Amino acid sequence: MANNKKVSKKKSSSSKGTNKKKKIQEENHKKIETVGDSNIDFMHIFFVASSIILIFLVFYILTVYITGRDKKETTTSSEDTTISYTDTIAGRSFSMPENEYLVLYYDQSDTDLHTDMSTLVSDYRSDPEHYALYSVDMSRGINKTYAAEESNTNPESVSDLAISGPSLIHFKEGNVMEYLEGVEDITNYLK
């Protein structure tokens, strides 16, 4: 019987050893799963980061392309744009800064008329003793509301302004002093 006790002790110690081996194997297996999971996590993070970088890169390229194209268009259009301190809009006719001035209304899209009037205006402005002379392009959309079939030769405010063909108005202190119509009358007045 004494031998039986020793054998059972050996069995229990060998079962303890087997249990330890199983625990170690389970821990190793968990470590392998953890390492495997971390590889999956790393791949997932890498994929997400790569996707975000790719999206930003696409937006950057599009932005550079679009803004580069806008710069070319802006450069082209700004070459055609000039600032004129002698042109105005019809709606400001009664409120220019000078006390006494002239406003010439005509369709500047008519090239022959524009050439004749530009020369006339340039000659008139060359004399510093003349009144300030402003031009209004009646072909512009903002001024078309003042174009009419029949002129109002005695407007008292901008709401009364009605222009039919080339016209010249002499203003003094915001009031109409003279109203001339037709190229011939305007030419005679400005010479």
BELBEL-V869414 format. One record per backbone hydrogen bond with DSSP energy under -1.0 kcal/mol. CO is the residue of the C=O (numbers start at 0). NH is the residue of the N-H. E is the energy in kcal/mol with one decimal. If there is no record, write none. Layout:
# BELBEL-V869414
co->CO nh->NH e->E
co->CO nh->NH e->E
This chain:
# BELBEL-V869414
co->0 nh->4 e->-1.5
co->1 nh->5 e->-1.5
co->2 nh->6 e->-2.2
co->3 nh->7 e->-2.4
co->4 nh->8 e->-2.0
co->5 nh->9 e->-2.3
co->6 nh->10 e->-2.8
co->7 nh->11 e->-2.4
co->8 nh->12 e->-2.4
co->9 nh->13 e->-2.7
co->10 nh->14 e->-2.5
co->11 nh->15 e->-1.9
co->12 nh->16 e->-2.0
co->13 nh->17 e->-2.2
co->14 nh->18 e->-2.4
co->15 nh->19 e->-2.3
co->16 nh->20 e->-2.4
co->17 nh->21 e->-2.5
co->18 nh->22 e->-2.6
co->19 nh->23 e->-2.7
co->20 nh->24 e->-2.8
co->21 nh->25 e->-2.8
co->22 nh->26 e->-2.7
co->23 nh->27 e->-2.9
co->24 nh->28 e->-2.8
co->25 nh->29 e->-2.5
co->26 nh->30 e->-2.7
co->27 nh->31 e->-2.6
co->28 nh->32 e->-2.4
co->29 nh->33 e->-2.9
co->30 nh->34 e->-2.9
co->31 nh->35 e->-2.7
co->32 nh->36 e->-2.9
co->33 nh->37 e->-2.6
co->34 nh->38 e->-1.9
co->35 nh->39 e->-1.9
co->36 nh->40 e->-2.9
co->37 nh->41 e->-2.7
co->38 nh->42 e->-2.4
co->39 nh->43 e->-2.3
co->40 nh->44 e->-2.7
co->41 nh->45 e->-2.7
co->42 nh->46 e->-2.4
co->43 nh->47 e->-2.5
co->44 nh->48 e->-2.8
co->45 nh->49 e->-2.5
co->46 nh->50 e->-2.3
co->47 nh->51 e->-2.4
co->48 nh->52 e->-2.4
co->49 nh->53 e->-2.4
co->50 nh->54 e->-2.4
co->51 nh->55 e->-2.4
co->52 nh->56 e->-2.3
co->53 nh->57 e->-2.4
co->54 nh->58 e->-2.4
co->55 nh->59 e->-2.5
co->56 nh->60 e->-2.4
co->57 nh->61 e->-2.5
co->58 nh->62 e->-2.6
co->59 nh->63 e->-2.6
co->60 nh->64 e->-2.4
co->61 nh->65 e->-3.0
co->62 nh->66 e->-3.0
co->63 nh->67 e->-2.0
co->64 nh->68 e->-1.8
co->65 nh->69 e->-2.3
co->66 nh->70 e->-2.3
co->67 nh->71 e->-1.6
co->68 nh->72 e->-2.0
co->69 nh->73 e->-3.1
co->70 nh->74 e->-2.7
co->71 nh->75 e->-2.1
co->72 nh->76 e->-2.8
co->73 nh->77 e->-2.7
co->74 nh->78 e->-1.1
co->85 nh->134 e->-2.1
co->88 nh->91 e->-1.9
co->89 nh->92 e->-1.7
co->91 nh->94 e->-2.1
co->98 nh->172 e->-3.6
co->100 nh->170 e->-3.1
co->101 nh->133 e->-2.6
co->102 nh->168 e->-2.5
co->103 nh->135 e->-2.9
co->104 nh->166 e->-2.5
co->105 nh->137 e->-2.3
co->106 nh->109 e->-1.1
co->108 nh->110 e->-1.0
co->109 nh->113 e->-3.0
co->110 nh->114 e->-2.3
co->111 nh->115 e->-2.2
co->112 nh->116 e->-2.9
co->113 nh->117 e->-2.6
co->114 nh->118 e->-1.9
co->115 nh->119 e->-2.1
co->116 nh->120 e->-3.1
co->117 nh->121 e->-2.5
co->118 nh->122 e->-2.3
co->119 nh->123 e->-2.2
co->120 nh->124 e->-2.6
co->121 nh->125 e->-1.1
co->123 nh->126 e->-1.1
co->126 nh->129 e->-1.6
co->131 nh->101 e->-3.0
co->133 nh->103 e->-3.3
co->134 nh->87 e->-2.6
co->135 nh->105 e->-2.1
co->136 nh->139 e->-1.4
co->139 nh->142 e->-1.1
co->139 nh->143 e->-1.1
co->142 nh->145 e->-1.9
co->143 nh->146 e->-1.2
co->145 nh->162 e->-3.3
co->156 nh->159 e->-1.3
co->161 nh->151 e->-1.9
co->162 nh->147 e->-2.8
co->165 nh->181 e->-2.5
co->166 nh->104 e->-3.4
co->167 nh->179 e->-3.2
co->168 nh->102 e->-2.4
co->169 nh->176 e->-3.8
co->169 nh->177 e->-1.2
co->170 nh->100 e->-2.0
co->171 nh->174 e->-1.6
co->174 nh->171 e->-2.5
co->177 nh->169 e->-2.4
co->179 nh->167 e->-2.6
co->181 nh->185 e->-2.0
co->182 nh->186 e->-2.7
co->183 nh->187 e->-2.4
co->184 nh->188 e->-2.0
co->185 nh->189 e->-2.3
co->186 nh->190 e->-1.1
